[in-house]
Every structure is written in C-alpha cells, then in structure tokens.
Amino acid sequence: MNRTAAVHIAYMGYSAQDMLLEVQFHQDGRRYCYLEVPEELWYRMKQASSVDSFFNTFILNRFEEQIGGL
C-alpha cells in the first residue's frame, strides 16, 4: 500500500488482477476494499490533487465495499 498525504486516507493500494482498491483511513485505521474498480480510476486517484475529494466523488458509494484488506 502507498502512504498518502491526504487528510482522511492514510494508505491506498490496488490489485489490477483483482480490480480491488484498498483504502486505510487515519481516523479508525480500518481498511476497506472496493470491488471492480477500473484500473484507470486507480491511476487518476494517485494523481489527484485531492485524494480525499477524488475518493468521495468517484469511489465512495459507487463500488461494493468490504471491510478488510487485500
């Protein structure tokens, strides 16, 4: 997983083979997996000026979520 400079997201990682985005939050330390996330969104999220805003706009409530890591 990659450390971020985001306010809410501590780490994020991606498995292209499984199309899984993994996100760990600063607040509670929990990891969440988001299923069937296209690789293009992963690249865009890594390059976003605000990772938190990108996540809230393009990932949250748009992909199935599971608590736990990859």
DRENTIKOL-323341 format. One record per residue (C-alpha): y, z, x; residue number from 1; residue in one letter. Coordinates in steps of 0.05 Angstrom, whole numbers, always signed. Layout:
<nodes>
v | w | u | pos | code
Y | Z | X | NUM | A
...
</nodes>
This chain:
<nodes>
v | w | u | pos | code
+0 | +0 | +0 | 1 | M
+71 | -14 | +22 | 2 | N
+124 | +41 | +22 | 3 | R
+187 | +21 | -16 | 4 | T
+260 | +42 | -13 | 5 | A
+261 | +46 | -89 | 6 | A
+285 | +107 | -126 | 7 | V
+224 | +115 | -171 | 8 | H
+169 | +75 | -138 | 9 | I
+142 | +105 | -73 | 10 | A
+88 | +54 | -56 | 11 | Y
+62 | -11 | -84 | 12 | M
+4 | -56 | -67 | 13 | G
-31 | -118 | -93 | 14 | Y
-101 | -147 | -93 | 15 | S
-96 | -223 | -101 | 16 | A
-171 | -229 | -111 | 17 | Q
-170 | -180 | -170 | 18 | D
-98 | -194 | -193 | 19 | M
-85 | -119 | -192 | 20 | L
-17 | -88 | -178 | 21 | L
-20 | -16 | -156 | 22 | E
+43 | +28 | -160 | 23 | V
+52 | +101 | -140 | 24 | Q
+112 | +139 | -165 | 25 | F
+154 | +190 | -128 | 26 | H
+160 | +238 | -188 | 27 | Q
+88 | +256 | -201 | 28 | D
+52 | +220 | -145 | 29 | G
+6 | +185 | -194 | 30 | R
-20 | +116 | -181 | 31 | R
-24 | +63 | -235 | 32 | Y
-59 | -4 | -235 | 33 | C
-32 | -62 | -274 | 34 | Y
-84 | -115 | -292 | 35 | L
-80 | -191 | -290 | 36 | E
-12 | -191 | -254 | 37 | V
+1 | -261 | -226 | 38 | P
+10 | -264 | -150 | 39 | E
+78 | -297 | -160 | 40 | E
+104 | -233 | -193 | 41 | L
+79 | -192 | -134 | 42 | W
+119 | -235 | -85 | 43 | Y
+180 | -233 | -129 | 44 | R
+175 | -157 | -136 | 45 | M
+170 | -148 | -60 | 46 | K
+234 | -190 | -52 | 47 | Q
+273 | -160 | -110 | 48 | A
+340 | -127 | -94 | 49 | S
+317 | -70 | -141 | 50 | S
+242 | -59 | -143 | 51 | V
+251 | -7 | -199 | 52 | D
+290 | -56 | -243 | 53 | S
+242 | -113 | -230 | 54 | F
+183 | -68 | -247 | 55 | F
+216 | -44 | -312 | 56 | N
+234 | -115 | -333 | 57 | T
+173 | -156 | -313 | 58 | F
+114 | -108 | -307 | 59 | I
+121 | -45 | -349 | 60 | L
+93 | -53 | -420 | 61 | N
+74 | -126 | -405 | 62 | R
+8 | -115 | -370 | 63 | F
-51 | -69 | -384 | 64 | E
-43 | -4 | -346 | 65 | E
-96 | +43 | -318 | 66 | Q
-85 | +109 | -283 | 67 | I
-116 | +110 | -214 | 68 | G
-116 | +69 | -151 | 69 | G
-148 | +4 | -128 | 70 | L
</nodes>
